[in-house]
Amino acid sequence: MIETSQTIPELVSWAKEREFSLNLPTERLVFLLAIAIYNNERLDGEMLEADLVDIFRHTTSAFDQSTDAIATRANNAINELVKQRFLNRFSSEFTEGLSIYRLTPLGVGVSDYYIRQREFSALRLSVQLSIVADEIQRASDAAEEATAKGENEHFWRRNVFAPLKYSVAEIFDSIDLSQRVMDENQQSIKEEIANLLTKDWQAAISSCERLLDETSGNLRELQDTLNAAGDKLQAQLLRIQDCVIGHDE
């Protein structure tokens, strides 16, 4: 169970009273992602409504939607993001009637979650696995300490169970999602090769060789990274397992 100072009924009542809700169809999510990317280029993290309208116009074109009444539709989209707490709106101290927008922690979190899935690499995988190794190392050290000192269940849950369930599981979920993105990239490469084969054969063969070399190189690098970390992670997990068996006995 999640440890919290509030009961489930209290949290339900709190969320209901404030009418919290999240609704992000693809067009709105893309708009939010575009805002986040634009925001990363700004030092102050502040955006004007005109900036957001321009971003909305750009994302709308990607969906082949009409540009009629673009300002009104952009304003509606902005208001939806503000209402759902993805954006905060402030009044400008210098220009009356001018609003300034900032991404909220929720907006940053959601956009970062999706954007990070497009940035999968051997380096990122190595960093993630390093974090996992550190978490498991701490958990295995805590398990051995708990066994040696006869610590209670609270110690086990806080120092062994919690890191494995939350930190480690979350990172592995992220790795899994990233690999799904790689699978999508693999499919797009297959389609590109198929398209090439319908064209000039000489150029197609050369392009296919390049694509296959790049793909196999990336996969080999990722596999080497996983193999290097796998044995170490398994050894730490076996330490924890031995401690758990000893604790149960």
N, C-alpha and C positions, 0 to 999 in steps of 0.2 A: 504493500500500500504506500501511496505517496504521503510523506509526512508534511502536514500543513497545520497552521494555527487556526484555520477556519474549517468548519464542517462543510460537507457537500451541499446540504440545504442552504446554508448561508451564502455559499458561492453562487448557487443557482439563483437565489433571490436577488443577489447583487447584480448579476449579469442581466437578469430579466428586467429589473427596474431601470437599468441604463440602456436597455434595448440594444445590446451589443450584437453585431452581426457582421459576417464577412461574405462578400459576393464579388468574385473577380472572374468574369468571363474572359476569354482569351484576349479580346480587344483591350479590356481594362488592365489586364496583367501586363500586356506588352507596353501600354502607356506608362505604367508604373516602372517597368524595367528601363524604359527609355529615359524617364525622369531621373532614375538612380544613376544611370551612366552619365547623363549630362551633369548631374549634381557632383559627381566625383571630380569633374574638371574645374569646379569652383572652389576657391579657397574659403569663402565665408559660409558656404552651404545654404545660401539664400537665393531664391528664384522669384522673379516677377511673374505676374499672370501672363504677360506677353510671351515670356519664355515658355511657359507651359502650353500656351495656345499653339506656338510654333512646333513644339514637340508633338502635340496631338495631331496637328496637320500632317506631320511626317509619318506618324504611325498609321493614320487613317489611310494614307496612300498605299500602304503595304497590303491593306485589305480590300483595295479597289472600291472603296466607298466614295460616295458623292462628297464633293467639297462644299455643297450648299449649306448655308447657315453654319459654317464651321465654328464661328466664335461662340454661338449659342450651344452647340453640341460639346465644344471643348469646355465651356463653363459648367455644363451639366456633369461632365466626366470629372472635372476638378472637384466640384461639390460632393460627388459620390466618394472620392478618395478622402476628402476632409471629414465627411460624416463617418466613414469607417475607420478613421484615425490612421490612415496611411500618410496623410499630410497634415501639417499644422498651418493655420493661416493667421497672420499678424497684420496689424495696421502699421504703416510706415510712419516713423517719427518725423520724417522730413517732408514728405509729400502727402497732403491730405487726400483721402480717397484711394490711395494706392496700397494694394495688399502685397505682402511678402510671404512666401511659402518656404517651409522647411520639411524635409522628410522626417517622420516620427521614427522612434526605435522600431515600431512594428513595420513601417514602410521599408526601413533599411534591412530589417531581418528577412522579410519576405523576398525582396528583390535580390539580396545577397545570396539567399538560398538557391534561387534559380540561376543567377549569373554564374555562381561557382561551379555549377554542373557543366558549364561550357569550357572550363579551364582545367580539364583533367590532363595530367602529364605524369611522367615517371617521377619528376621532382616532387610534385604535389603528393603523389602516392607515397613516396618515401617519407615525406614530412608527416603524413597522416599515420603511417605505420610506426614511425618513431614515437608519436604521441601515444598511440595504443600501447607500445612496448613500455613506456614510462608508467602509464596507468596500471598495466598488469603487474609491472615490477613492484609498484607501491602496494597493490592489492596482495601480492604473494608475500611480501615482507610483513604486511599486517596480519596475514593468515598465520604465518609462522610465529609471530609475536603473540597472537591470540592463543595459539595452541600451547606455547611455552608458559604463558602466564595464566591460562585458564580464564580468558576474558569472557564476558557475558554476551548474550545474543545481540544487544544493542551495538556493541563494538564490532561484531561481525557484520551486521547490516550496514553500519555507517562506513566502515573502512575496507570491507571486502566486497560485499554484495552491491552496494550503491555504485562504486566506480565501474564495476563490470556491467551492471544493468544499464546505466545511463551514459557515462562517458564513452566507454568502449563500444557499446552497442550503437550509439549515435554515429560514431566515426565509421564503423563498418557499414551502417546504412548509407552514409555518404559515399563510401567507396563503391558500394553496390549500384547506387544511382549513377555515379560517374561511369561505371563500366557499361551501364545500359546506354548512356550517351555514346560510348565508343561503339556499341553494337549498331546504333543508328548511323554512325559515321561509316561503319563497314558496309551497311546497306547502300548508302549513297555512293560509295566507291564502286560497288558492284554495278549500280545503275549507270554510273559514269563510264565504266568499262564497256557495258553493253551498248551505250550510245556511240562510243568511239569505234566499236567494231562495225558499225553500219556506215562508217566513213572510209577515208583513205586507209588501206590496210597497213602500209608502211608506217604512217604516223600513228595509227592506232596501236600497233605492236609496241612501238617505242614508248607511247604514253602509258600503256598497260604495265610495261615493265617498271616504269618509274613509280606508278601508283602502288604496285605490289611490293616493290622494294621499301617504299616509305611505310606502308602498312605493316609488313612483316618486321621491319626494324623497330617500330613503335611497340608492337606486341611482344617482341623478344625482350626489349628493355623493361617493359612492365612485368613480364613473367620473371625475369631475373630479380627484379626488386621484390616481388612477392616471395620467391623462393628463399631469398636471403633472410627475410624477416620471419618466414613461417616457422622454421625450426626453433628460433629463439622464443617466439610467442608460445609455441606448444610446450616448451620446457617450463616456462613460467606457469602456464595453466596446470601442468602436471603437479607442480609444487603446491598450488592451491588445492588441487584435488586430494593430494595426500593429506594435507592439513584438515580438510573437511572430513575425510574418512576417519582420521584420528580423533577429531572433535566429536563425531557421531558415536564413536566407540566409547 
